[in-house]
Amino acid sequence: MDKCLGGYRNITFADMGKKKKTLSVKKNILNLFDQYPIQTFTYKQIAARLGVTDPSGRNHIIKSLKKLADQKLIDQHTRGSYKAKSRKKQHEGTLDLSGKGVGYIICENFEEDLIVASNQFHKAFSGDTVRFYVYPARGKKRKEAKILDVVSRKRTQFVGTLQKKNGTSFVRVSPKITSVDFYIDAEPKMKTQDGDRVLISFTSWKETKSPQAKIEEVLGVPGEADTEMHTILAEYGLPYKFDEHVEAEANQIDVHLNEKEISRRLDYRDVLTFTIDPTDAKDFDDALSFVPLEEGLFEVGVHIADVSHYVKPGTLLDDEAYQRATSVYLVDRVVPMLPEQLSNKVCSLRPNEEKFTFSAIFILDAFGNIRDQKFGRTVINSNHRFAYHEAQHIIETKQGEIPAHISLTNKTYTADKSVVDAILQLDKTAKKLRQKRMQSGAISFDKEEVKFKLDENQQPTEVFVKTSKEANKLIEEYMLLANKKVSEFIAKQDPNKTFVFRVHDEPDEAKLDQLKRVIGSFGYSLNLASPETTAHSINKLLKDIRNKREQNLIDTLTIRSMSKATYTTQNIGHYGLAFDYYTHFTSPIRRYPDVVAHRLLQHYLDGNKPPKREVYEPMMKHCSAMEILATKAERDSIKFMQVKYMEGRIGEKFTGVISGVVERGIYVEIEGNKCEGMVRPQDFPGDYFLYDEMNYAFVGEKTKKTYQLGDRVMVQVEAADPIKRHLDFLLLGHTE
């Protein structure tokens, strides 16, 4: 029986043909040099490494070494010793695993991702930064890479399923992380059972097949909501609890306002002020104040929780907030950026409580023109707390009577006339502000949000979609105004001043060209002559397709053509909002860049010189990266709950829209609840269907029947796997 030595199998020559024998020896020698690119070997050392002990085998190694050196595939270092061919072109990149045993290296030095075979990962996990070289291109095939070593680990903690057998414990993680199981080399302190979902820490990877790890925590039984939510957070390296020292520091903060500090601030405690938030909101980081003035003017104050007053650089609280960078909103819980003492108490702008705020104050006319503005620290006392649907009722009825069934208190009440007048005036002007943005080229996507009703066991009993109404858009417009004007105030004074911006680049040209080609088949067009005409043309397109059969297809493709918004100190403007200057200032309880924006704004208001940009740019890159992880975690939690909801609906039929087309099948999103499942090509009815990548479609070989992105279809729920967050549908055909 062959045995493994140093990762190579013993070579047996007796039953091998000459050609096969020579190729096998060469391949194993090259693999050895690939694994040890800077080490020198004699033929005896190579034989020992390869487990070759017979004279015939050693002779073949000697001959193979000479041939490889003659072919310039290896270097002869000194007489009788050899080393890997000097490869000056070594690169660094990021390994990304597909989950099917294929790896890709993402490197800015190459236009296309490089393929890495599963036996060339060199102990790297997905996401790791690796050093590699590229094999010479062979024909038209995609370039392949060989990983030489791991430069740095992206993460050392993973989530997987514990498998116990014959006294040995292994943990199987997602194939998108690694294709090998982790060996648990020490009995954990906590009680564990076969099949538990666990959090592990990687410890080492010696000359063995499996990496070693230790169990840090048992997350629970796979499939249960609490287990899966903790799993999602752990998969993305997102913490779900605070260190006791961070909590202790937060609990030491005095909730009472210091009179000396109050005297240094603008006092808005006697000005009409209110919040408008979701019904289930616990932290209120923004409030609006309203003062009617003469000649149709009014003053609106955008008051934001003054987190930076309490969270100081160099503290445990600040370090923790920076590392988290954002709050994470899962279906059944919020994982806050700041401990509850701050996020729900000290900094939350709760009604009838005096709070420190950082404010942007504007004097506006009815058309949304700014007549005057000022920025600074304030103190407020919010008079009212409204839910969005309460404010919406006031906007729709233009009355202050709030019926019990939509009241936060479940009792009928009448809002003060001053508040009703304020909301109606703010709504009227918000519509003008929005109209101006649209005219300037802002792109308008209708926002839809998937929501769930959960029972006492956190099981979903209903899935529904919420859309933004006037009350939501009212708040949005004044937050956009504050964010825009704060960044403008800094940057227009001196473009070289260090500040944090929220930027959004222009759309990808290739994707826009593809979008233009696809919509042409539906009779639509795009004017791509300039960024400005493109934006107006996209808005016209989105308006023209509303309620049309092809709306989903074109909406999806348009969103995919857009760039991602990020944080940076290098301002390039915000294409989607059509703003030359934009920042995030309005949510410091849940976003760290907003805290930094507050600090820098006060720094400049105090007349100080700009700090070094190099200090802030890495911080913004970190915040952008954490935002992406939080978004992925939020989407995964929604997907889990959707699959959990559909688990009880196996066999039921639904109308849906084809939301994705890939080679392995189509994705269908059910109308009404947006639950998405997959149909494989072999389950298409009536024909053998071929994948048409260019047109996002499958086409019947005989019938030429087409299933294309955006088509409305009827499906039947075949299977639901909450653990994998996956639904399987059976395609029944088109529906009108």
N, C-alpha and C positions, 0 to 999 in steps of 0.2 A: 504494500500500500504506500502511495506517495505521502510524504509528510511535508508540512510547510516549514521553511527555514528563511527567516528574514523577509517574509512576504513572497518568496518564490518557491515553486514546486520543484522537487528533484527531477532531473532530466534523465530518462531511461532511453538508451540508444539501441538496444538489441533488436527491437521490432520496428524501428523507424527506417523509412527510405532515405537515401543519401540527400536528396534535395530537401525533403521535409525536415531532416535532421539539421542541416545547415541553417535553414530559415529559422528554426526553433531556437538554436543557439544564438544567432545574431539578434533575434528579437529580445531574448532574455538579457543579453549583454547590454543592448541599447536601453532597455527598461532600467537596468541597474544604474547605468551612467545618468539616466534622466533623474533617478531618485537621489543620486549623490553627484550633482553637477560640478562640484569643486574638489572632489576627492580623487586621489590617484590610486590605481589598483594594478597589481601584478596578476598574471594569469592564475597563479595559485590562490590568490585572495578572491578572484572572481569565481573560480571553481568552488571554493568553500561557500561563498555567498549563494551560489546557485544549487548547492547540494550535489555537485558532481564529484564522484569519488573514483570512478573507473578510469584507467589509462586512455581508453578510446575517447571518452568524453572530454578529458583534459586536452587531448590532441586536437579535437575539434574546436575547443575554445581558443587554443593558440592560433590555429589557422584562421578562425573567424575574426580574431583581433587584428591580424595582419590585413585581412581583406577590408575590414571596416576602416582601418587607418588609411589604406590605399584609396578607398572611396571617399576619404575625407569626412567620414561620419563621426570619427573619434580622433583624438590627438595622441601621438606617441610622445609621452612626456620625457622619459629617458629610456635607455635600452631595457626592454623587458617590462616597462610600466606604461600604463595608459590612463587617460582622463577624458572626460566629456569634451566634445568640441566646444571651443570658446564661442559663446553666443553673446555678442555685444548687444544685440537687440532683445533685451529682456524688458518686460513691461509690468506695470501694476494695474490691476483691475478688480472688479467685484464679481464673485461667483454667484450665479442665479440658477437654481435648480427648477426644472419643469415639473417634477413629481413623477416622471416616467423614466427616470434613470439617465436623462440627458441634462447636461449642464451647459450653461452659457456664461461667457465672460463679457462683462460690459466694461469697455475701456474707451476713453475719449480719443485715443490714438487710432481707432478703427471705426469706420462708418457703420459696419455691421457687427452684431454680436458674434463672438467666436464660439464654436462648438467645442465642448470638452467631453470626451468619453468617460463613462462611469468609472473606469479603472485608472483614470488620470487625475482624480480629484485631490490626491496627495493629502488626505486627512483634513480637507477643508469642508466647512459647512456653508450652506447657502447664506449669502450676505457678507461672507468674510472677504477681506482685502487680500489678494493673492499675488504672488510674483509668478510670471509665466513667460514662455516663449511660444512663437507661432511656427507650426510646421509649414514647410514650403507648400504653396497652393498646388492642388492636383486637379487640373482641368477646370471645370466650371463649378466645382463643389465649393461650399462655404469653407472659409479658412478654419483650421482646427488649432487648438492650443493645448499645451501641456503645462500643468501647474507644477512649479518647482518647490514652492513652500508657501506657508501662510504668513503674511506680513502682520495682520492683526485680525482678531476675532470681532465680528460685529456684536456678538452676544455670547454669553456662556451659560445662560439659563434657558431651559426648554421645557415644553409640556408634552407628555406622552402617556401611554397606557402601560401599566405595570404587568409584566408576565412572569409568573413564578412556576418553576418546574424543576423537580428533583433537587431542591435546595439552592437553585441558582435563580437570580433575578435579573431580568433585562427590562428595559423600557423602550417601547417602539414609539418613535415620533413621526411627524408628518414626512412623507417622502420629499416634500418640498424643502425640507431642512437637510436631511441626509438619508442615504439608502441603507444605512446600517443601524442596528440596535445599539443602545447604550448598555454597557455592563455595569451593574450596581455592585461595587467592590466592597461595601460595608453595610451591615444591617442598620437600617435607619432607627432613630430614637422613637419615632411615632409608630403606631400600629398600622400595618398595611395588609391589603388583601389582593389576591390575584384579580386583575381587571380594574383596579383603582386608576383614576386619572391623577397623575402626580406632576409636581414641579421638580425638576432636577437641575443640578449644577454640574457642568462639565469639569472634570478634575485633570485628566491627562489622556494621552493616546500613545501608548508605548508600541513596541513592535508586535502588535496583535491586530486581529481583524476588527475588534470593537473598541470604541472609545469608552473610557471609564467615567462614571458619574456618581453622585450621591443624591439621595432623595432629600429635598428641602421641605416639601409640604405635600400633604394629601389634599387634593382639590375636591374629591367626592366621587360619586357614581356617575359615569358617563351618561349623558342624555338628560339629566336633571338640570333645570334652568339655572340654579345657583352654580352648579359645577361648570356648566358651559360658559356662563358669563365670566367666571374667574379664569377659565381656560382661555377665552378670547383675550382678556387683558394680559395674561401671562405670555401668550403667543407673540404678542407685540411688545413685550417687555414693559408694559404699563403697570405701575403700582396701583393697588386698590386700598391701601391703608397707609397711614402716616406713622413714622417713627415716633416713639414716645417722647423723645427729646424735642421734636418739632412741635408736637401737640402741647407740650409743657410751655414752650416759648410763646405759642399762640395764646394759651390760657392766661399768661401773665399780662397780656395787653389790657389796659384799662378801658372799659366801655364808656366811661364818663368823659365828656368833652372838657378840655382844659380851657379855662377862661382867657388865659394869656394868648393861647393859640387862636381862640375865637376872635379876639380883638385884632388879629393880623389879617383876617379874612373879610371878604365881602359878605355881608349878612343878608341872606335871603329867607330867613326863617318866617317872616311875615308876608312873604309873597306866595300867591296861589301856586301850589306845586302838587304834582300827582305822578304816579307810575302806571304804565299799561304793560302787562306781562301775561304769559300763559297762565291758565288756571292753576296748574300744579307747580308754578315757580316757587323756589325757596330763597334764591338770592336775587336781589333787585339792584343791579349796578347802574341803572340809568333812570332819571326822572326829568320831567319837563316842567318849567315854570312859565307862567303867562301873565303879562301885564298889558292891558289895552292902553294905547296912547292916542294923542290927537291926530287928526288928518288921516285916519284910517291905518295908522302905523300900529305895530304892537311889538313888545319885547318878548322873545322866547329864550329861556335859559335851558341849555342842555347840560344837566348836572350829572356827573359821573362819580361813582364811589372813589374816594381818595385813598386807594390802596397803598400808594407810595408813601403816604404819611406814616403808615404803620409797618410796612415791610421795607426794611432798610438794607442796602447792600452790605454783604459780609455777615449777615445773620443766617441762622439755620433755616428760617422761614423763606428767605430770599433764595438760598441755594436750592431748597426743595421746589419752590415755585419755578425756578429756572429749569431744573431738570425735568419737571413735568411739562412745563411750557404751555399747557392747555388743560382745561377740564375735559373729561370724556363723558359723553352722553349715551349710555346704553339704554336699551328699551326699558329696563326695570330699575335703573339706578343711575345716579350721577357720581362719577369719580372726580371730585373737585381738585382744582389746582392748589387751593388754599384750604387749611383746616376749617371745620365748621364754625369755630369761634370767630373767624374772620369772614368767611364766605356767607354764612347765614345770619350772623349777629352783628359784629362790630362794623363791617363795611356795607352790609345790606341796607338799602334805603327803604326801611320799613315805615309804614304810615305812623304819624304822630310820634316820631322819634327824631331828635336832633342828630344830624350826621355831617361829617366833614366830606366835602365834595371838591372835585376839580371841574371847572365849568367853562363852557363856551357860550357867551351871551351875545345874541344878535337882535338888532332892531330891523324889522322887515316891513315891507308894504304888502298889500294883499296879493301882489303878483310874484312874491318871493324874491324881490330885489333887496339886497342887503344895504341898509343905510349906515349902519355902524356895527362894530363888533369889539369884543374884549374877551380876554382869557385870564383865568386866575383861580386861586383857591377860594372856596366859599364854605358857608355853613347853611344847611337847609333844614326844613321840617316838613316832610311830605304830608299833605292834607288828606289825600285819597289814594287808595289802591284799586285800580280797575283791572279786570281780566279783559283779554282782547274782545271776547264776545259781548261784554257789557258796553265797552266803548263802541263796538260795531253797532249795537242796538241804538245808541245815542245818535250815531251818524246817520243811520237809516231812517229813524223816526223823527230826528231833530227834537226829541223830547228827553226829559231826564228821568222818566218813570222806568225803573228796571224791574221786570216781572220776576217772581220767585224762581221760576224754572231755569233762568240764566244767571241769577244772582249768586255771587260768591258765598253769601250768607244763607242762601236758600230761602230768603225772605224778600218780599217786595219792598222796594225803597225808592225814594226820589232824590236824584243827585242835585246839588245846588245849581242854580241858574248860571252862576259865574263859571262853574266847571263845564257845563253844557256848552255855553258860549265859547269857552276856550277851545274845547275839543272840535267844535264845528269850524271855528276860524283856522285852527291848526290843520284840520283836514283839507279845507279849501285851499290853503296855501301849499300844503304838501303836494296836492295834485298839480299845482303850477310848477313846483320844483321838479316833479317827475317829468312833466311835459317838456321842460327845458332840457333835462338830461337826455330824453329821447331825441329831441331835435339836434342835440350836439353829437349824437351817434352812439349813445349808450345802448347796449343790447339787452332786450327784455325777454327772458325765459320765464314762463309761468312756473312758479315754485309749487311743487307737490310734495307733501310730507306724509310718510307712512306712520300711522299711529295704531296703538293696540289698546284694547280693554283687557285687563288681567284680573283673574279671580284672586282669592286670598292665598292660593298656592302658587301664584305667579304664572299661571297657565293662561294662554291667550284665548279669550272667548269671542273676540271680534277684531277684525283688521279693517281699517278704513283709511281713506286718503284725505288729508286736509290741504286746502289751498289758501293762499294769502288773500285777505280781504282788505278793505280800506283802512281798518284800524291797524293792521300789521304794517301796511305801507306808510301810514302816517308816521309811526315810530321809525321805520326804516329811513325815510327821507330826512328826518332831523338828525339821525345818527350819521348818515352819509354827509350831511352838511357840516356837522362838527368835525368829522374825520378829514374832510376835504380842506376846511378852512384852517385847522390847526397846522396841517402839513404845509399849506400855502403860506401861512404866516411865518413859518421858519424858513422855508426854502426861498421865498421871494426876497427876504432880507439879504441873504447871501447863499447862492447855490452850493457853496463849499462847506456850509455848516453841516456838521454831523447830525443826522436824524435817522429815524427808522421809517421806512415807507412800505406800504402794501402795494406791490406792483403787479401788473398783468400785461404780458407781452402780446404782440399782435398774433393772429391765428397762423397756424402752419400752412404755408402756401400749397404744398403738395396735397394736404387734406382738403383744402378749399377747392382745388382743381378737381379732386375726386368727387366732392360734394356737388360741384357745378355740373359735372358729367352725369351723376345719378339723377339729380332733380330735373335735368333736361328731358329725361324720358317721361317725366310727368307734366311737361309743358311749362316749367318754371325756369328762371334764369337768375344769375348773380352778376353784379357789376363789381369786378375786382380791380378796377383801375387804380385805386388808392385805399389806404386804411379807412378813410372817412367814408368813401362811397361804399366800401365793403360793409361797414357797420350799418349804414342806412339800408343797403340792399338786403342784408340778413334780417333786419327788423321787418322789412316789407314781406320777405319770404315767410317768416314766422307768423305774420298776420294773415297772409293769404292761405296758409295751409290749415288754419284753425278749423277743427271739426271735420277735416277731410280724411279720407281713408289713409292717405300717405303721411299724415301728421307725425305719427310715431317714428316712422323711418327717417323723415327729414329732421325732426327734433333731435333724434339720437345722433345722426351724422353731424349735425351742426355743433352739438355739444362736444363731440369727439374732436372737432377741428380746432376747438379753443385751446389756448395755452393754460397752464396752471398758475394761479396767483400765488405769490411768495412774499416773504419778508426780506428786505435788504436795505443797506444804506445807500445803494446806487439807484437813484430815481430814474425810471423810464416811463412813468405815468401808468395809468390803469386803463387799458383799452376797453374792457367790458363796461366800465362805468363812464367812459369818455372824460376822465379827469386827468389833468396834467400832474396834479399833486394829490396824493391820497395816503392816509396812514390808518392805523387802528388805535383809537384813543378811547373808545366808548365801552369797552368790556374788560377792565383790568382785574375783575374778580375771577374771570375764567380764561384770560389770555395774557401771557407774560409780555409780549411786545407792547401791549397797551400800557403796562406798568413802566416800561422803558421810555415810551413816548411821553408819559407824564413827567418822569424825572428830567428828561432832556428839555421839555418845554419850560419847566420851572427853572432849570439851569440857565436858559437864555433870558427868561423874564427877570432873573436876578442880575443880568448883565455880564455873565461869565463868558469866557472864550470857549470855542468849540473843543470838545474832547477828541481824542484820536479815533478815527473811523475804524482802524484795524481792531480796536477793542470790541466794537459792536457788530461787525460783519459776521464773525463766527457765531455769535449769539443768535443772530437772525437766521442763519443757516440751520442751526440746531432747532429753533422754533418752527421753521418751515418743515423740517423732517418729522418733528413730533406731531405737528398738525396732520400730516399725511397718515401717520400711524393711528392717531385718534379717529380719523375719518374711516379708515379701514375697519377698526374695531367696532365703530358704531354701525357700519354697514353689515358686518358679520353678525352683530346682535340682532339686527332687524331680520336678516336672513334666517337665523336660527328660529326666531319666534314665528316667522312666516311658515317655515317647514313644520314646526310644532303644531301650528294651527291646522295645516293641511293634513297632518297625520291622521286626523279623525274623519277625513273626507275622501278616503281611498274609494275609487269607483265612481265618484261624482264627476259630472261633466261641466265644463266652464268655457265661456268665450274669452279669448285672449288675443294678444298681438305678438307677432314674431319680433322679439326684442334683440336678438343676436343670431348671427349666422357664422358658424365656424365649420371646419372640415369634419369634425366628429358629430355634428348635428345642429339643430336649431334650438334657441331658447325662446320660450313663450311666456309672456307676462300676462297674468289673468287680469281682466278689466275689473275695476272696483277695489281690489285689495292689493294689486301689484305683486302678488306672489309669483315667482319665476321658477319654471322647471324646464327640463331638457327633453327633447325628442331625438332619438338616434335615427340615422338615415334608414336603417333596416326596418324601422317601425313606421315608415311613411306608407300610406295606403296606395295600392293600385299600380305600382310601377317600381322600377329601379331608378333611384335619383342620383344625379351627379352634382358635385359641388361646383358652383360658379362663384369664385372668389371675387371677381371684379364687380359683380352685380349683387353681392350679398344675398345669394339665392341658391336653392337646389332645383334642378330641372329634371323632369322625368325623361328617361332615355327614349321611351316609345311615345308617350302621350304629349311630351313637351310641356306638361303641366308644371307650373312654377310656384314654389313657396319662397317668398322674398321678405327681407327685413321690412317690417311695417304692415304686413298682411294680417287681416283678422281671421282667426281660425278657431275651430272647436277642438278642445282637448279633453281627455279623461285622465284623472289622477291615478297613476299606476303604483307608485311607491314613494315613501317619504322617509328620509334618513336625517333626523335632527342632528346627530353627531357629526355627520359629514356636511350638514347644512345643504342637502341636495334633494331635489324633487325630480321624479321621472314621470313624464306624461306620455300618453298614447295620442297620436294625431288622428283626428276623425275627419278632417277636411276643412275647406274654407267656409266662412260664414259671411253673410252680408249684413 
